[in-house]
Each structure stands twice: as structure tokens, then as C-alpha cells.
């Protein structure tokens, strides 16, 4: 695996065209202005390189010279530490732990429901309503601060924005009274880094 990684001089990201977890990583890369090679992976026909690099044969997988990383949150935190400007995580341990906890909640509370909606065998109106109601419920938070739970763009924004971009695909339309969240969505989708992060497939969502 080390020999294979060493053949790559530039940072390389193995990504899926419409995979939300890969999208999170691409947003971090764009926000930091990091140059990298992109390898689009067909989940039904993964390349031999990926099979050799990642024991789980999945995306996202990041190769940075001899280092190989997988797991979207591991990759996102590595990029934030490797390229510290602009910072996307707080410096002090308590705030960092709080951010990690919120990232975990985004994963368990929202992406669990979203993944069920993407699976035609488990899609239900109840699941769709649960995700919609949960998002609407946190809308007032965005009226208090410009970003998700803070005054600066962070990894939490990188995590939640791909989900919000995919709401139409999930059959979810937010009501007009969710003003804070709708304004936040408009601001996030208008960021240059977000636009740069989109694949052609994602642009069509």
C-alpha cells in the first residue's frame, strides 16, 4: 500500500459523483484552496488502486504522499490540521469536543434519515416528515448566528450543507416560515468554494 501511495506526487481524492460524504471533503478542499487530483469512482466498478489502498474499498479515500486516509470525518479533520488557514475547527479542547459531538449528531440524526430516504426499500413518508421537521425545528438557530452554531464557517457547515443541497432529491421542501434556515441555505449555496465543490452530477440535483 505504501508503494502505491508513494507513486502519487499530488494529493488525490477518490470520490463519488453524488456521494454526500465525499461532497463534505470536497467542500473542505475548496474552502482551503487545496490543489488535488480527483478520481471519480463508480461504486459498482471500483478501481484496483482503491481496492489496494482502502481495506473497505469505499469513498472518500484521500492519498497524501505516503499517507492514506478514509472516513469522511477523519479526512476533514486531517485537512483542517494539515492546512490550518482558514481554520474550520476551534482551537481549545472543549470547543473542539463540542464540534465533534455536533458532527456526530448531524450524522446520526439527519444523515441516518437521509440514507433511508435514498434507499427505495426503506423510504417512508414518516421518515421524510421526521427529517423535515427536525430541520425546521433548528431553523431559529440560523437567525442568531451566520453559520451553523457559530460566527465562522466550520466543519459543521461542511457537513450539513451537502444534506441541504440534496433535499429536493429526498422529496423535502422547507416551508417559508423556516426563514433562518432558508436564508442560511441561500448564503451557503452562493459561496464560491461550495460552487467549486460540486461535481457535474451534483449540479444537476
CORPEGI-V322791 format. One record per backbone hydrogen bond with DSSP energy under -0.5 kcal/mol. NH is the residue of the N-H (numbers start at 1). CO is the residue of the C=O. Records with the same first field share a line. If there is no record, write none. Layout:
NH->CO + CO
This chain:
5->1
6->2
7->3 + 4
8->5
9->7
12->63
13->37
14->12 + 61
15->13 + 39
19->16
23->19
24->20
25->21
26->22
27->23
28->24
29->25
30->26
31->27
32->28
33->29 + 30
34->29
37->11
39->13
40->38
41->15
42->45
43->41
45->42
51->47
52->48
53->49
54->50
55->53
57->54
60->14
61->14
62->69
63->12
64->62 + 67
65->63
67->64
69->62
71->60
75->71
76->72
77->73
78->74
79->75
80->76
81->77
82->78
83->79
96->92
97->93
98->94
99->95
100->96
101->97
102->98
103->99
104->100
105->101
106->102
107->103
108->104
109->105
110->105 + 106
111->106
112->107
114->110
115->111
116->112
117->113
118->114
119->115
120->118
122->119
123->119
128->124
129->125
130->126
131->127
132->128
133->129
134->130
135->131
136->132
137->133
138->134 + 135
139->136
141->138
142->138 + 139
143->140
144->140 + 141
145->141
147->150
149->147
150->147
155->88
157->154
158->154
159->155
160->156
161->157
162->158
164->160
165->161
166->162 + 163
167->164
170->166
171->168
172->167
173->171
178->175
179->177
182->178
183->179
184->180
185->181
186->182
187->183
188->184
189->185
190->186
191->188
195->191
196->192
197->193
198->194 + 195
203->199
204->200
205->202
